[in-house]
Amino acid sequence: MKHGRREFIKAGALGAAAAATGLPGLARASDAQQEHRPLSVLILGGTGFIGPHMVREALRRGHSVTLFNRGRTNASLFPDLETIKGDRDGGLDGLAGHDWDAVVDNSGYVPRHVQESTRMLAAHSQRYIFISTVSVYADFNSHNEEDSPLASIDDESIEEVTGETYGALKALCEKRAAAEIDSDQLTILRPTYIAGPGDHTDRFSYWPIRTRRGGSMVWPGTPADAIQVVDVRDLANFVVDCLENEISGTYNMVNAPNSYTMGELLADSQAMTATSVEPVWISEGFAYEQGLIGGRQLPIWHPKTGESGAGGSFSVDRARKAGLRGRPERETIRDLLSWWDTLPVERTGKLRAGLDPAREAELIAAWMARKA
Ligand SMILES: NC(=O)c1ccc[n+]([C@@H]2O[C@H](COP(=O)([O-])OP(=O)(O)OC[C@H]3O[C@@H](n4cnc5c(N)ncnc54)[C@H](OP(=O)(O)O)[C@@H]3O)[C@@H](O)[C@H]2O)c1
């Protein structure tokens, strides 16, 4: 598994890419970089939300992609790509006897699965990118750098992925990967909420999509409450940058802490939908009383107090230095709305996150009554 280290190529200067959209544009780091030799890339889980963006970006830059999945999710998405069918749960046989320049692991949630794939592929690839999550951190009441303490799980044999175990299991997945892959060949990326076209969670998408309906709309906390997200295209670009530039190490994939707020999300949502809503800012205490905290009814936003804490804040300095570039959130909003409008009504009829209209009306009435 030895290879010559190519020179790390720093992100070039940003150019002006404002185009017909009227949005301030950002040239991606990759646009300013030199040509790279074509790489063969194996993507574990390339057909869900984030995978297809990575597949397209890798192909756009001239690399070849092989997919590995069970054939259940968007099976007909990439008919021209080589797909090896298999289940990570004991079914990696189809990967035997192949070599790739790099592996991108999007589908690792269970430590045993990650141990098996890294053990098997270590000698057959020169880079392993593990997509982790900011949920790995132990403390969401504090600011987290990449070296901050991670969550742990008492019983490391647990494999059931729940809201409770997800973060600690991903942290253990990272550990298993690090035990099998040399540190100069391992890249661990920890995204926060990923937003953009293809998002099947509707968490960030809820806010602009709901805004487009107009009327009185519940907004939690205060307009100054900060949120952190990452555009799926920026994540995908960085993944391919890591492949091409042999970027190793661990990186949070987030927008800058305190750089974007709920108030800005409201303003951007209104601007990109050309709709005005009457925002009803409910207090954190009211949100707790109404049982709105902890689920997906007020997605992306986190209260400042209470058990779930402030949701944490996550440093992006290291990733920025390595070349991560974030587009303006309003571009994410614009593009996710365009994508949303292509979906069938069976999908768009009911959002998977956020308040349903009847509940929202009830909450507004209760909040107004309390204030009267
Ligand atoms: N969404 C977010 O906001 C967010 C935030 C932070 C981190 N992440 C991380 O992002 C990654 C995935 O995101 P995603 O939303 O793109 O996932 P996804 O939509 O659920 O896609 C999962 C992909 O993995 C494949 N897959 C799932 N189980 C498999 C198995 N047992 N064996 C083989 N292939 C399997 C699926 O294809 P088949 O069904 O055909 O097998 C599909 O291609 C995860 O690592 C997650 O922790 C997501």
Ligand as a Chemical Component Dictionary entry (heavy atoms), coordinates in Angstrom:
data_LIG
# 
_chem_comp.id                   LIG 
_chem_comp.type                 NON-POLYMER 
_chem_comp.pdbx_formal_charge   0 
_chem_comp.three_letter_code    LIG 
# 
loop_
_chem_comp_atom.comp_id 
_chem_comp_atom.atom_id 
_chem_comp_atom.alt_atom_id 
_chem_comp_atom.type_symbol 
_chem_comp_atom.charge 
_chem_comp_atom.model_Cartn_x 
_chem_comp_atom.model_Cartn_y 
_chem_comp_atom.model_Cartn_z 
_chem_comp_atom.pdbx_ordinal 
LIG N1  N1  N 0  -27.649 13.466 5.597  1  
LIG C1  C1  C 0  -26.952 14.191 6.450  2  
LIG O1  O1  O 0  -27.300 15.340 6.794  3  
LIG C2  C2  C 0  -25.660 13.618 7.029  4  
LIG C3  C3  C 0  -24.970 14.374 7.977  5  
LIG C4  C4  C 0  -23.751 13.906 8.459  6  
LIG C5  C5  C 0  -23.241 12.702 7.980  7  
LIG N2  N2  N 1  -23.931 11.973 7.064  8  
LIG C6  C6  C 0  -23.341 10.710 6.571  9  
LIG O2  O2  O 0  -23.524 10.617 5.170  10 
LIG C7  C7  C 0  -23.512 9.236  4.781  11 
LIG C8  C8  C 0  -24.642 8.771  3.865  12 
LIG O3  O3  O 0  -25.448 9.714  3.477  13 
LIG P1  P1  P 0  -26.659 9.480  2.443  14 
LIG O4  O4  O 0  -27.763 10.336 2.957  15 
LIG O5  O5  O -1 -26.207 9.648  1.044  16 
LIG O6  O6  O 0  -27.060 7.940  2.642  17 
LIG P2  P2  P 0  -28.200 7.192  1.950  18 
LIG O7  O7  O 0  -28.969 8.135  1.102  19 
LIG O8  O8  O 0  -28.892 6.440  2.997  20 
LIG O9  O9  O 0  -27.434 6.177  0.943  21 
LIG C9  C9  C 0  -26.858 5.074  1.389  22 
LIG C10 C10 C 0  -26.079 4.394  0.240  23 
LIG O10 O10 O 0  -25.429 3.263  0.773  24 
LIG C11 C11 C 0  -25.921 2.067  0.198  25 
LIG N3  N3  N 0  -26.072 1.105  1.283  26 
LIG C12 C12 C 0  -26.834 1.264  2.414  27 
LIG N4  N4  N 0  -26.731 0.163  3.185  28 
LIG C13 C13 C 0  -25.890 -0.686 2.556  29 
LIG C14 C14 C 0  -25.396 -1.994 2.859  30 
LIG N5  N5  N 0  -25.754 -2.651 3.985  31 
LIG N6  N6  N 0  -24.548 -2.586 1.992  32 
LIG C15 C15 C 0  -24.177 -1.956 0.854  33 
LIG N7  N7  N 0  -24.619 -0.715 0.508  34 
LIG C16 C16 C 0  -25.463 -0.100 1.352  35 
LIG C17 C17 C 0  -27.235 2.463  -0.443 36 
LIG O11 O11 O 0  -27.547 1.642  -1.579 37 
LIG P3  P3  P 0  -28.449 0.302  -1.414 38 
LIG O12 O12 O 0  -29.643 0.660  -0.586 39 
LIG O13 O13 O 0  -28.792 -0.040 -2.830 40 
LIG O14 O14 O 0  -27.592 -0.714 -0.779 41 
LIG C18 C18 C 0  -26.930 3.898  -0.895 42 
LIG O15 O15 O 0  -26.179 3.873  -2.096 43 
LIG C19 C19 C 0  -23.547 8.447  6.059  44 
LIG O16 O16 O 0  -22.245 7.998  6.318  45 
LIG C20 C20 C 0  -23.982 9.463  7.118  46 
LIG O17 O17 O 0  -23.501 9.127  8.398  47 
LIG C21 C21 C 0  -25.129 12.400 6.580  48 
# 
loop_
_chem_comp_bond.comp_id 
_chem_comp_bond.atom_id_1 
_chem_comp_bond.atom_id_2 
_chem_comp_bond.value_order 
_chem_comp_bond.pdbx_ordinal 
LIG N1  C1  SING 1  
LIG C1  O1  DOUB 2  
LIG C1  C2  SING 3  
LIG C2  C3  SING 4  
LIG C2  C21 DOUB 5  
LIG C3  C4  DOUB 6  
LIG C4  C5  SING 7  
LIG C5  N2  DOUB 8  
LIG N2  C6  SING 9  
LIG N2  C21 SING 10 
LIG C6  O2  SING 11 
LIG C6  C20 SING 12 
LIG O2  C7  SING 13 
LIG C7  C8  SING 14 
LIG C7  C19 SING 15 
LIG C8  O3  SING 16 
LIG O3  P1  SING 17 
LIG P1  O4  DOUB 18 
LIG P1  O5  SING 19 
LIG P1  O6  SING 20 
LIG O6  P2  SING 21 
LIG P2  O7  DOUB 22 
LIG P2  O8  SING 23 
LIG P2  O9  SING 24 
LIG O9  C9  SING 25 
LIG C9  C10 SING 26 
LIG C10 O10 SING 27 
LIG C10 C18 SING 28 
LIG O10 C11 SING 29 
LIG C11 N3  SING 30 
LIG C11 C17 SING 31 
LIG N3  C12 SING 32 
LIG N3  C16 SING 33 
LIG C12 N4  DOUB 34 
LIG N4  C13 SING 35 
LIG C13 C14 SING 36 
LIG C13 C16 DOUB 37 
LIG C14 N5  SING 38 
LIG C14 N6  DOUB 39 
LIG N6  C15 SING 40 
LIG C15 N7  DOUB 41 
LIG N7  C16 SING 42 
LIG C17 O11 SING 43 
LIG C17 C18 SING 44 
LIG O11 P3  SING 45 
LIG P3  O12 DOUB 46 
LIG P3  O13 SING 47 
LIG P3  O14 SING 48 
LIG C18 O15 SING 49 
LIG C19 O16 SING 50 
LIG C19 C20 SING 51 
LIG C20 O17 SING 52 
# 
